[in-house]
């Protein structure tokens, strides 16, 4: 083997070592990217669960609000019905009082 061939082999070996080092660095970078991607995936999943939980809480709160509004409307209807009955009762009392006053005035006229 001549010096030229030896030198050429040394250069090829050095080039192969540099290529292997570059591949190792690339592999290391790829591993870091994959780790970051896994972490991002975990955060995304966590955020999705949080969003879903908040959405469910909002849905539950909205349903409770609608139920409360329904109860309020029913209570208002009951109140108006009772109020109507009360005013009808007052009208009946006024009518009776008017009849009693009329009867009283007739009796006074007879005496």
C-alpha positions as CSV (number, residue, x, y, z in Angstrom):
1,X,0.0,0.0,0.0
2,X,1.4,3.4,-1.0
3,X,1.3,6.5,1.0
4,X,-1.3,7.9,-1.3
5,X,-3.6,5.0,-0.7
6,X,-2.9,5.2,3.1
7,X,-3.7,8.9,3.1
8,X,-6.8,8.3,1.1
9,X,-8.0,5.6,3.5
10,X,-7.3,7.9,6.5
11,X,-9.3,10.6,4.9
12,X,-12.2,8.2,4.2
13,X,-12.0,6.9,7.8
14,X,-12.1,10.5,9.1
15,X,-15.0,11.3,6.7
16,X,-16.8,8.2,7.9
17,X,-16.3,9.2,11.5
18,X,-17.6,12.7,10.9
19,X,-20.6,11.2,9.1
20,X,-21.2,8.9,12.1
21,X,-20.9,11.8,14.5
22,X,-23.3,13.8,12.4
23,X,-25.8,10.9,12.4
24,X,-25.4,10.6,16.1
25,X,-26.1,14.3,16.5
26,X,-29.1,14.0,14.2
27,X,-30.3,11.1,16.2
28,X,-29.9,13.0,19.4
29,X,-31.8,16.0,17.9
30,X,-34.5,13.7,16.6
31,X,-34.9,12.2,20.1
32,X,-35.2,15.6,21.6
33,X,-37.9,16.5,19.0
34,X,-39.8,13.3,19.8
35,X,-39.6,14.0,23.5
36,X,-40.9,17.6,23.0
37,X,-43.7,16.2,20.7
38,X,-44.7,13.7,23.4
39,X,-44.7,16.5,26.0
40,X,-46.8,18.6,23.7
41,X,-49.2,15.7,23.1
42,X,-49.5,15.3,26.9
43,X,-50.3,19.0,27.3
44,X,-52.8,18.9,24.5
45,X,-54.5,15.9,26.1
46,X,-54.5,17.6,29.4
47,X,-55.9,20.8,27.9
48,X,-58.6,18.8,26.1
49,X,-59.7,17.2,29.3
50,X,-59.8,20.6,31.0
51,X,-61.8,22.1,28.2
52,X,-64.2,19.1,28.3
53,X,-64.6,19.4,32.1
54,X,-65.3,23.2,31.8
55,X,-67.8,22.5,29.1
56,X,-69.6,20.0,31.2
57,X,-69.6,22.3,34.2
58,X,-71.0,25.1,32.0
59,X,-73.7,22.7,30.7
60,X,-74.6,21.7,34.2
61,X,-74.7,25.3,35.4
62,X,-76.9,26.2,32.3
63,X,-79.3,23.3,33.1
64,X,-79.5,24.4,36.7
65,X,-80.3,28.0,35.6
66,X,-83.0,26.8,33.3
67,X,-84.5,24.7,36.1
68,X,-84.5,27.6,38.4
69,X,-86.1,29.8,35.8
70,X,-88.8,27.1,35.3
71,X,-89.4,27.0,39.0
72,X,-89.6,30.8,39.1
73,X,-92.1,30.9,36.3
74,X,-94.2,28.3,38.1
75,X,-94.0,30.3,41.3
76,X,-95.0,33.5,39.5
77,X,-98.0,31.7,37.9
78,X,-99.1,30.4,41.3
79,X,-98.7,33.9,42.8
80,X,-100.8,35.5,40.1
81,X,-103.5,32.8,40.6
82,X,-103.5,33.4,44.4
83,X,-103.5,37.2,43.8
84,X,-106.5,36.8,41.4
85,X,-108.4,34.7,43.9
86,X,-107.6,37.4,46.6
87,X,-109.0,40.2,44.5
88,X,-112.1,38.2,43.6
89,X,-112.6,37.6,47.3
90,X,-112.3,41.3,48.0
91,X,-114.8,42.0,45.2
92,X,-117.2,39.6,46.8
93,X,-116.7,41.3,50.2
94,X,-117.4,44.7,48.6
95,X,-120.6,43.3,47.0
96,X,-121.8,41.8,50.2
97,X,-121.0,45.0,52.1
98,X,-123.0,47.0,49.5
99,X,-126.0,44.6,49.8
100,X,-125.8,44.8,53.6
101,X,-125.7,48.6,53.5
102,X,-128.6,48.6,51.1
103,X,-130.6,46.3,53.4
104,X,-129.6,48.5,56.4
105,X,-130.8,51.6,54.7
106,X,-134.2,49.9,53.8
107,X,-134.6,48.8,57.4
108,X,-133.9,52.3,58.6
109,X,-136.5,53.6,56.1
110,X,-139.1,51.3,57.6
111,X,-138.4,52.3,61.1
